């Protein structure tokens, strides 16, 4: 039996409901791979992006925050990773808040968790910071927002 006639023969069996165990196994395998591939691709966000730092205090221009990775969705505990660097010559205090959310059937995002990190970076210091939460519904997270607050030491102003 050539390939074209097999293809048409299988389609005929599919339309008439006469499927063999082999045909059902093929359909199951194809759909399972499609579902697993979809779950794996929605679980991580590998590309870097710059996080906006409010330019209220004079030292804020010296603080650089880059998101370098995120794992969100797919029923996993979300983790967002940042590279934070003080490019200035004086210490900078920052507060980084990540709010984890999930979409609802009403089209309104509901908070699933929140985590806040406060640090002071010395001049020229750079760190990697991971942010997550252990809230009850945290595995339902499918989006997140990042808020930043910067404070300069009193002697700088």
N, C-alpha and C positions, 0 to 999 in steps of 0.2 A: 504494500500500500504506500503510495507516495505521500509527501507532506501535505500537499493541497487537499487531497481527498481525506486525509486524516483530520485536518483542520475542519473541513466542512462536516465530516462525519461526527466529530465531537460537538460542534455547534448544534447539529440536528438532535443529538442525544440530550444536550442541555435544554433545548427548547421543548422536547417531548417528555422530559423528566426521566429518561433512561440513562442514568449515569452509572458507570462502573465504580468500583472502589478506587481504582487508580485515578479516574477523573476527579473524584471527590478529594482524594489526597492532594492532587495538584492544585485544585482550587483553594484548599485549606492552607497549603504551603505558601501560595502567592499572597493570599490575604494576610496571613500572619506576618510575613516579611514586610509587607506594606505598613501594617500597624506598628510593628516594632521600630521600623525606620522612622516613622512619624514621631513616635515618643522620644527617640534618641535625639532627633534634631531640635526638638523644642526645649530640651532640658538645659542647654548651655548657650552662653553668649560669649564667644571667644574674642571678639574684636574690642580694641581699646577705644575709649572715648574720654574726652576732657570733661571734667565736672566744673560747672560754673561756680566761681568763688565770688561772693558779693564784694564789691570794691568800696565798702563803706570806710573801714579804717585804713590809714595810710600804709600799713604793712601788708594788706591783703594781696597786693600785686606780686609779692614775693612767694606766695603759697601756690604750689601747683598740685592739683589732685587729678589723677587719671584712674578711671576704672579699667582694670586690666583683665578682669574676668568675672563671670556671673553664672551660677547654676540656679535656674528658676524654672518651676513647672515640672510636669511629669510625675507628680506625687512625691517629690523629694524635698528634703529640708533645704531651703534656699540659702545660698552663700554668695555674697558679693565681695570682690577683692579689689582694693585700691592701692595705688602707689602714691604716697604723699611726700612732698619735698618742700623744704624751706630753702628757697634760693637767695634769701636775703642775708644780711650780716647781723641780725638780731633775732632773739627767740620769738616765735609766734605760737599763740594758743588757738586751737581750732576745736570745733564741735561738729562732728559728722553724724547726721541722723538719717537712717534708712527706714522707710515705711514700706512694709510688704502688704500687698493688696491682692484681692481676687475679684474677678468680674462676677456679677450676679445676674439673674434672669431679668431684673429690672433695668439693666444697663448702668447700674451704679456700682462703683468699686467699693468693696468692703475691706476694711483693714484686717489682716490676718496676724500681724505682728509689727513690732517696732524695736529698733535697736539704736542706741546712741553711744558714740565713742568720743571722749574728750582727751586731748593730748596737748602737750607743749613740745614743739620741735625746736631744737637749738639751731643756730645759724649753720646752713649747709647740710643739715641732717635730712636723711630720707628713710622712710620706713614702708613696709608692706602691711596693710591692715585688712583683716577679714572681718566681715560683719554678717551676723546671722541672728536667728532668734529660735527659741524653743517653745513658742506659744502653742496652744492646743490645736489650732487650725492651720498651722504654718505650712503644712504639706500642700494646702490648697492654693498657695501663692502662685499667681501667674504674671504679676507685674510688681514694680517697686518704684519709689521715688527717692531722690537723694536731696537732703537739705544741708547747707553748710553755714556755719557762723564762725567769724574770725574775730579774735581779740588781740590787740597789741598791748604789750606791757606798758604801764603808766609812764615810765621814763622815756618812751619813744615819742610821745605826743607833745 
